[in-house]
């Protein structure tokens, strides 16, 4: 499975003489595109599943339900009017998202089956590349669940805050 995920994410895999590997088609390799209004239902479903599967380890059910309501298809359409939402597509399906507004990143979600296989890192590099065209510092608000992930990518804690939805970490990174 790990080999298959690397192949889908990066389009290549080390071939051993005995594995019978054949190159996947271009459609199966992760690529990025902008959110369209007709993506709202699929993206909302991905976010809700991720919250319920992954974030529920760090947050109570009431908080998860509230965040799921926030990421309804209708709200995602509204968010897309204020922020650029970019999607990671694999096999013609949405597998991740990231939203960009000036020098701020938000709405970073990766389908739980693709977590810990590089897709989140690729999404962040994609967003940082867009931001670096006009800004040198990236800011974001991290959940408890994602805090260590952002630290590994070089983000540093600037402030810890308590909200109605629990602890959040304000973080930033200077781009090179």
N, C-alpha and C positions, 0 to 999 in steps of 0.2 A: 504494500500500500504506500509506503514512504516513497518508493521509486516512482510510482504512478503520480503521486502528488507533486514531486519535484518536476516530473515531466510536464504535467499540466501547467504548473506555475512558471517554469523557466524554459520550457521547450527543448530541453536536452537532458540526457542522463548518461552517465558513464556506462558504456556497453562492455559487458564481459562476453567472451566467446560462446558461453553456454546459455546465455539468457534469451536468445532469440528475439532480441529487441528490434522493433521497427519504429521509425520516426512517426510521431503523431502528426496529424494534419494541423495546419495553421489555426483553424477555428478552435482547437482544443487548448491553445496556449493562452495564458492570461493576458488580456489587454485592457486598456482603460478607455472609457468614453464618458461623456457628460450625461447626466441624468436627464431623462425625458419624462413628461407627465405620465405617460403610460407605463413607466417603471414603478410608480408609487406603490401599487399593491404588492409586487414581488419584493421590493426593498423593505417595505413595512413588515412583511412576513419574515424576512431574513433577520431584521433587527429584533423583532419580538422573540424569535426562536433563540437568538444569541443571548438576549437578556435572560430568558427563562432557563437556558441551559448553563450558561457560563456565569453571568453576573449574579445570579441567584445564590451563588456560593458566598457572596459578600454582603448581600442586601436582603431585607425581608420581603415577603410576598407583596405587601401593600406598596412598597417603594417600586418594586419591579412592575406591578400593574400600572402605577402612575406613569412611569417612564414609557411603558408600552403604549399607553393612551396618547402620550405626547408624540410618539412616532407613528401615528396613524397615517394612512395614505393621504388624507386631506392636509394634515400638518406638514408632511414631507413636500407636498406641492407648494405650500406656503414658504417653507424653508428654502426651497429651490429658487424662489423669487428674490431672496435676500443673500443667498450664498451659492457658490458654485459647488454642486455635488458631483463628484466623480465616482464612477463605478468600476470595479474589477469584474471582468466577464471571463468565464471559463465555460466552454461547451454551450455558449449562447445563454448562460444563466448568470445572474448576479451572485457573486460570491463575496463581495466586500464593498465598502463605501468609505468615502472621506469627503468632508465639506470644507470649503475654503472661503474665508472672508478677509480681505486685506492680508494681514499677517497672522490670522488665527485659523487653527485647524479644529474641527469638531466632527461629530457624527462618524467616528471611526468605528466600523464594525466589520468583522470577518466571520463568515459562516463557520460554525464550530468545527466542522470536519477539516477545514483548511487552516485552523489556528496551529501555531508552532511549526509551520512549514514554509515561512517566508513571505506569505501573501501580505500580512500586515505591514511588514517592513517595506515591501515594494510599494504599497499604498502610501506610506509615509514619505518615502523617497520621491514618489510622483508629486505629492502635494508640496513638499519642500522645494522641489524643482520649479514649480509654478510660482511659489511665493518668492523664491530667490531672484526672480526677474525684476522685482520692485522693492523688496525688503531684505534685511539681513538678520532679523530676529523673528522667530516663530513662537507663538504663544498657544497654549491649549489648557483646557481644564480636564484633569484626569480623574477617573473613578478609582476606587480602591482596587478594583479588578485589573485595571490597565496601568497602574502606577509603575510597576517594575518594568513592564514592556517599554514605556517611554524613557525610563532611566537608562535602559540598555541602548537606546538609540541616541543617547547624549543629552536628553532633556534634564534640566535641573529644577528642583523645587524652588519656587519663589514665595509661595504662601499656601498654608493649609487652611481651608475654610469649612465651616459647617453650614449646610443648607437644610431645607425641609426634607431633602432626599438623601441626607447623610453627608459623610466626609467627601470633599473634593480637594484636589491638589492643583493649584495653579503652577504651571511649569513653562519654561521657555528654553530655547536653544538658539545659539548664534550660528548662522550659516556661514560656510567658508566660501 
